[in-house]
Amino acid sequence: MALNCGIIGLTNTGKTTIFNCISNTKAEATSFAFSATKSNIGMCEVPDKRLLEIDKLIKSVKVVPATVEIVDVPGLAKGASHGEGVGNKFLADIQQMDALIHVLRCFDDPNLAHVEGSIDPVRDREIVDLELQVRDLDLITRKMHRSEKLMKANDKDAKKAFEVLQVYQQHMENFGNARTAPVAEEDRKYISELQLLTAKPVIYVCNVDEASAISGNKYTEKVIRSMEGEQTEILIIAGKLEAEIAELEDQNDREVFLADAGLTEPGVDKLLMAAYRILNLQSFFTAGPKEVKAWTIHKGMTGPQAAGVIHSDIERGYIRAEVMKYNDFMQYKSEQGVKDAGKFKIEGKTYVVEDGDILHFRFNV
């Protein structure tokens, strides 16, 4: 399944630098406000060492990791919801995203002016949140008007929809985000087609200087304190340092660079794993002589649903799944070894796929 994440934030927070760390497409980072007039789009590979371990035993022609589409949305400014800066174009781009990566500037740089005149990541977050809330509130109000018309036509479901929308309206008028509105899970269906910006899961990236890459700084401490009690991911990443690492083509050189900086893994790897967590995603593998490939699915998907991620025909004609667990395959070194150990399983349509499953689907169309 296609997964996309949008990188958002105020101008000059380091969004494009973070984008360049992750993506196979490089974009120009500038120090001018409103310099970008369109979103940058790139693909990045999801790091998963298990793929390479499987390939050591399979010796396939190629290894194909799962991918995530990353969209670097132009920097926001106050009044974007009313057309300031790139305005509504910015907000429309965000609507298409599965998750948001909100970059907060947590570094000083006299050569890079802040659009608000000072460094304050908590204030910056509130500015962005307000712009998204204003846009969402407009969408909710419009749907409430439509629901009122349907209520007059005696549409029973419209009354329930109106009541739920009222809860969202009141919550957002008090500067709340849709994702934290006090609404039952089953009632969130009434806003699903609106693609509300503040309903999307968010990962916050505190973009710091190199000296703060490991333990953060006074700005990151302020961000963490401001979000106490919120169920969200906060990552500390030195964007400029990560960009330098990403430019190195040799993996050994990257590892040496990381070690010198006191880091055990690239921050972008942590970022992609965080995206998987907040979207409740996992991977399964297919392995054969032509390729070893990772596929992204939602946790809880059954065999047929997972097969559908590969091709709808496989889901439609699904018969069974032949299943090996990754750890079993590593232990017994081959499919035959797994079979001899009694660990090779045949599963039907109700089987719930687990993270790291190596699957072969049998189907008939």
C-alpha positions as CSV (number, residue, x, y, z in Angstrom):
1,M,0.0,0.0,0.0
2,A,1.2,3.5,-0.8
3,L,2.1,5.5,2.3
4,N,2.8,9.2,2.2
5,C,4.0,11.7,4.8
6,G,3.9,15.4,4.5
7,I,6.6,17.6,6.1
8,I,5.1,20.8,7.4
9,G,6.2,23.8,9.5
10,L,7.0,27.5,9.3
11,T,9.4,28.8,6.7
12,N,13.1,28.5,7.6
13,T,12.6,25.7,10.2
14,G,14.7,23.2,8.2
15,K,11.9,21.3,6.5
16,T,13.6,21.0,3.2
17,T,16.9,19.9,4.8
18,I,15.0,17.1,6.6
19,F,13.3,16.2,3.3
20,N,16.7,16.0,1.6
21,C,18.0,13.6,4.4
22,I,15.1,11.2,3.7
23,S,14.3,11.4,0.1
24,N,16.0,10.2,-3.1
25,T,15.0,13.5,-4.6
26,K,16.9,16.6,-3.5
27,A,15.3,20.0,-3.2
28,E,16.9,23.4,-2.9
29,A,16.9,24.8,0.6
30,T,17.0,28.6,0.8
31,S,16.9,31.2,3.5
32,F,14.1,33.3,2.0
33,A,10.6,33.3,3.3
34,F,7.9,32.2,0.8
35,S,10.7,31.0,-1.6
36,A,8.9,27.7,-2.4
37,T,5.7,27.9,-4.5
38,K,5.1,24.1,-4.9
39,S,5.6,20.9,-2.9
40,N,8.7,18.8,-3.4
41,I,7.9,15.1,-3.8
42,G,10.3,12.2,-3.2
43,M,10.5,8.5,-2.3
44,C,12.5,7.0,0.5
45,E,13.2,3.4,1.4
46,V,12.0,2.0,4.7
47,P,15.1,0.7,6.5
48,D,14.7,-3.0,7.4
49,K,17.8,-5.1,8.0
50,R,15.7,-8.3,7.8
51,L,15.4,-8.0,4.0
52,L,19.2,-8.3,3.6
53,E,19.4,-11.2,6.1
54,I,16.7,-13.1,4.0
55,D,18.6,-12.3,0.8
56,K,21.8,-13.8,2.3
57,L,20.0,-17.1,2.3
58,I,17.9,-16.7,-0.8
59,K,20.5,-15.0,-3.0
60,S,17.9,-13.3,-5.0
61,V,18.5,-11.1,-8.1
62,K,17.3,-8.0,-6.3
63,V,16.2,-6.7,-2.9
64,V,13.2,-4.3,-2.9
65,P,12.4,-2.5,0.3
66,A,9.1,-0.9,1.2
67,T,8.9,2.8,0.2
68,V,7.3,5.9,1.6
69,E,6.4,9.0,-0.4
70,I,7.6,12.1,1.3
71,V,6.1,15.5,0.4
72,D,7.9,18.7,1.5
73,V,5.1,21.2,1.6
74,P,6.0,24.9,1.2
75,G,6.6,26.8,4.5
76,L,3.6,28.2,6.3
77,A,3.0,31.7,7.6
78,K,0.4,33.3,9.7
79,G,-2.8,33.7,7.8
80,A,-2.2,30.7,5.4
81,S,-5.8,29.6,6.0
82,H,-6.9,33.0,4.6
83,G,-4.5,32.8,1.6
84,E,-1.3,34.3,3.1
85,G,2.0,32.9,1.8
86,V,1.2,29.9,-0.4
87,G,-2.1,29.8,1.5
88,N,-4.7,27.3,0.6
89,K,-2.5,25.5,-1.9
90,F,-0.4,24.5,1.1
91,L,-3.4,23.2,3.0
92,A,-4.8,21.3,0.1
93,D,-1.5,19.4,-0.3
94,I,-1.6,18.4,3.4
95,Q,-5.1,17.0,3.0
96,Q,-3.7,14.2,0.8
97,M,-1.2,13.0,3.4
98,D,-1.6,9.9,5.7
99,A,0.6,11.4,8.4
100,L,2.3,14.7,9.1
101,I,5.9,15.4,10.1
102,H,5.9,18.8,11.8
103,V,9.4,20.3,11.9
104,L,10.1,22.7,14.7
105,R,13.1,25.0,14.6
106,C,15.2,24.3,17.7
107,F,18.5,25.9,16.7
108,D,20.1,29.4,16.6
109,D,21.6,30.7,13.4
110,P,22.2,34.4,12.9
111,N,22.4,33.9,9.1
112,L,18.9,32.3,8.9
113,A,16.3,34.7,10.0
114,H,13.1,33.4,11.7
115,V,9.9,34.5,10.1
116,E,8.6,35.5,13.6
117,G,11.8,37.2,14.6
118,S,12.8,34.8,17.4
119,I,13.3,31.1,18.1
120,D,10.3,29.7,20.0
121,P,9.2,26.2,18.8
122,V,6.2,26.1,21.1
123,R,4.9,29.3,19.6
124,D,5.6,28.0,16.1
125,R,3.7,24.8,16.7
126,E,0.7,26.9,17.9
127,I,0.8,29.1,14.8
128,V,0.7,26.1,12.5
129,D,-2.0,24.3,14.5
130,L,-4.2,27.4,14.4
131,E,-3.9,27.6,10.6
132,L,-4.9,24.0,10.3
133,Q,-7.7,24.4,12.8
134,V,-9.2,27.3,10.9
135,R,-9.3,25.3,7.7
136,D,-10.8,22.3,9.5
137,L,-13.4,24.5,11.2
138,D,-14.5,25.8,7.9
139,L,-15.0,22.3,6.5
140,I,-16.9,21.2,9.6
141,T,-19.2,24.2,9.4
142,R,-20.0,23.5,5.8
143,K,-20.9,19.9,6.5
144,M,-23.1,21.1,9.4
145,H,-25.1,23.2,7.0
146,R,-25.5,20.2,4.7
147,S,-26.6,18.0,7.6
148,E,-29.2,20.6,8.7
149,K,-30.8,20.5,5.3
150,L,-30.9,16.7,5.4
151,M,-32.4,16.8,8.9
152,K,-35.3,18.9,7.5
153,A,-35.8,16.1,5.0
154,N,-36.1,13.6,8.0
155,D,-32.8,11.9,7.4
156,K,-32.2,10.1,10.7
157,D,-28.5,9.7,10.3
158,A,-28.1,13.4,9.6
159,K,-29.2,14.3,13.2
160,K,-26.5,12.1,14.6
161,A,-23.9,13.5,12.2
162,F,-24.9,17.1,13.2
163,E,-24.5,16.3,16.9
164,V,-21.0,14.8,16.4
165,L,-20.0,17.7,14.2
166,Q,-21.1,20.1,17.0
167,V,-18.6,18.4,19.3
168,Y,-15.8,18.9,16.8
169,Q,-16.9,22.5,16.3
170,Q,-16.8,23.4,20.0
171,H,-13.5,21.5,20.5
172,M,-11.8,23.4,17.7
173,E,-13.3,26.8,18.6
174,N,-11.3,26.2,21.9
175,F,-8.1,25.6,19.8
176,G,-8.3,21.8,20.0
177,N,-7.2,19.5,17.2
178,A,-9.7,17.1,15.7
179,R,-7.6,14.1,16.7
180,T,-8.2,15.0,20.4
181,A,-11.9,15.7,20.2
182,P,-14.0,13.8,22.8
183,V,-15.7,11.7,20.1
184,A,-16.3,7.9,20.2
185,E,-14.2,6.0,17.7
186,E,-17.3,4.8,15.8
187,D,-18.5,8.4,15.4
188,R,-15.3,9.6,13.7
189,K,-16.8,8.2,10.5
190,Y,-18.8,11.4,10.2
191,I,-15.7,13.4,9.4
192,S,-13.7,10.8,7.4
193,E,-14.5,12.2,4.0
194,L,-13.5,15.7,5.1
195,Q,-9.8,14.6,5.5
196,L,-9.4,17.1,8.3
197,L,-5.8,18.3,8.7
198,T,-5.8,18.2,12.5
199,A,-7.2,14.6,12.5
200,K,-4.0,13.3,10.9
201,P,-1.4,11.7,13.2
202,V,1.7,13.9,13.7
203,I,5.3,13.3,14.4
204,Y,7.2,16.3,15.8
205,V,10.8,16.7,14.7
206,C,12.9,19.1,16.8
207,N,15.5,20.2,14.3
208,V,18.6,21.0,16.3
209,D,22.3,21.9,15.7
210,E,25.0,19.2,15.6
211,A,26.0,19.8,19.2
212,S,22.5,19.0,20.4
213,A,22.0,15.9,18.2
214,I,22.2,13.4,21.2
215,S,20.6,15.1,24.2
216,G,18.8,18.1,22.8
217,N,18.9,21.7,24.1
218,K,16.8,24.3,25.9
219,Y,14.4,24.5,22.9
220,T,13.7,20.8,22.8
221,E,13.1,20.7,26.5
222,K,10.5,23.4,26.1
223,V,8.8,21.4,23.4
224,I,8.7,18.2,25.4
225,R,7.3,20.1,28.5
226,S,4.6,21.7,26.3
227,M,3.4,18.3,25.1
228,E,3.3,16.4,28.4
229,G,0.3,14.1,28.5
230,E,-0.1,14.1,24.7
231,Q,0.1,10.8,22.9
232,T,2.6,11.8,20.2
233,E,6.1,11.1,18.9
234,I,8.8,13.8,19.5
235,L,12.1,13.2,17.8
236,I,15.4,15.1,18.0
237,I,17.2,15.3,14.7
238,A,20.2,17.4,13.6
239,G,19.0,18.1,10.1
240,K,22.2,19.7,8.7
241,L,24.3,16.8,10.1
242,E,21.9,14.2,8.7
243,A,22.0,15.9,5.3
244,E,25.8,15.6,5.3
245,I,25.5,11.9,6.2
246,A,22.9,11.3,3.5
247,E,25.3,12.7,0.8
248,L,27.8,10.0,1.5
249,E,27.4,7.1,-0.9
250,D,29.5,4.5,0.9
251,Q,27.6,2.8,3.8
252,N,30.8,2.4,5.8
253,D,31.6,6.1,5.5
254,R,28.1,6.8,6.8
255,E,28.6,4.5,9.8
256,V,31.9,6.2,10.6
257,F,30.3,9.6,10.4
258,L,27.5,8.5,12.7
259,A,29.9,7.1,15.2
260,D,32.0,10.3,15.2
261,A,28.8,12.2,16.0
262,G,27.9,9.8,18.8
263,L,24.9,8.4,17.0
264,T,23.9,4.8,16.6
265,E,21.5,5.2,13.7
266,P,20.4,7.9,11.3
267,G,17.7,10.1,12.7
268,V,15.7,9.6,9.5
269,D,15.6,5.9,10.2
270,K,13.9,6.7,13.5
271,L,11.6,9.0,11.7
272,L,10.4,6.4,9.3
273,M,9.9,3.8,12.1
274,A,7.9,6.4,14.0
275,A,5.7,6.9,10.9
276,Y,5.1,3.1,10.9
277,R,4.1,3.2,14.6
278,I,1.7,6.1,14.5
279,L,0.0,4.7,11.3
280,N,-0.2,1.2,12.9
281,L,1.7,-0.4,10.0
282,Q,4.0,-3.4,9.7
283,S,5.8,-5.4,7.0
284,F,5.6,-8.8,5.5
285,F,8.0,-10.3,3.0
286,T,7.9,-12.3,-0.3
287,A,11.1,-14.1,-1.2
288,G,12.2,-16.0,-4.3
289,P,15.0,-16.2,-6.9
290,K,13.9,-13.0,-8.7
291,E,13.4,-10.7,-5.7
292,V,13.1,-10.4,-1.9
293,K,10.5,-7.7,-1.3
294,A,9.0,-5.9,1.7
295,W,5.3,-5.0,1.6
296,T,3.5,-2.5,3.9
297,I,0.2,-3.4,5.5
298,H,-1.9,-2.3,8.4
299,K,-1.7,-4.4,11.6
300,G,-4.7,-6.8,11.8
301,M,-4.9,-7.4,8.1
302,T,-5.9,-11.0,7.1
303,G,-4.1,-13.1,4.5
304,P,-6.5,-12.1,1.6
305,Q,-6.1,-8.4,2.5
306,A,-2.3,-8.6,2.6
307,A,-2.5,-10.4,-0.8
308,G,-4.5,-7.6,-2.2
309,V,-1.6,-5.2,-1.4
310,I,0.4,-7.1,-4.0
311,H,-2.5,-7.4,-6.6
312,S,-6.3,-7.3,-6.4
313,D,-6.4,-10.5,-8.5
314,I,-4.5,-12.4,-5.8
315,E,-7.0,-11.2,-3.1
316,R,-10.0,-12.1,-5.3
317,G,-8.7,-15.6,-6.0
318,Y,-7.1,-16.3,-2.6
319,I,-6.9,-19.9,-1.6
320,R,-4.3,-20.0,1.1
321,A,-1.0,-18.6,2.4
322,E,2.2,-20.5,3.0
323,V,3.8,-18.9,6.0
324,M,7.3,-18.9,7.5
325,K,8.2,-16.8,10.5
326,Y,11.3,-14.6,9.9
327,N,13.1,-16.0,13.1
328,D,12.4,-19.6,12.0
329,F,13.8,-18.9,8.5
330,M,16.9,-17.4,10.1
331,Q,17.3,-20.4,12.4
332,Y,16.7,-23.2,9.9
333,K,18.4,-21.4,6.9
334,S,16.0,-22.6,4.2
335,E,12.3,-23.3,3.4
336,Q,13.0,-27.0,3.6
337,G,14.7,-26.6,7.0
338,V,11.6,-24.8,8.3
339,K,9.4,-27.6,6.9
340,D,11.6,-30.3,8.5
341,A,11.3,-28.5,11.8
342,G,7.5,-28.5,11.6
343,K,7.4,-24.7,11.5
344,F,6.0,-24.3,8.0
345,K,2.3,-23.3,8.2
346,I,-0.6,-23.3,5.7
347,E,-3.1,-20.6,6.6
348,G,-6.6,-19.8,5.3
349,K,-8.6,-16.7,4.8
350,T,-9.0,-15.8,8.5
351,Y,-5.2,-15.8,9.2
352,V,-4.0,-12.4,10.6
353,V,-0.6,-11.6,9.1
354,E,2.1,-10.8,11.6
355,D,5.1,-8.5,11.3
356,G,8.0,-10.3,9.5
357,D,6.0,-13.1,8.0
358,I,7.5,-14.6,4.9
359,L,4.5,-15.4,2.7
360,H,3.7,-17.2,-0.5
361,F,0.1,-16.9,-1.7
362,R,-1.8,-19.6,-3.6
363,F,-4.6,-18.2,-5.6
364,N,-6.9,-19.1,-8.6
365,V,-8.5,-16.4,-10.8
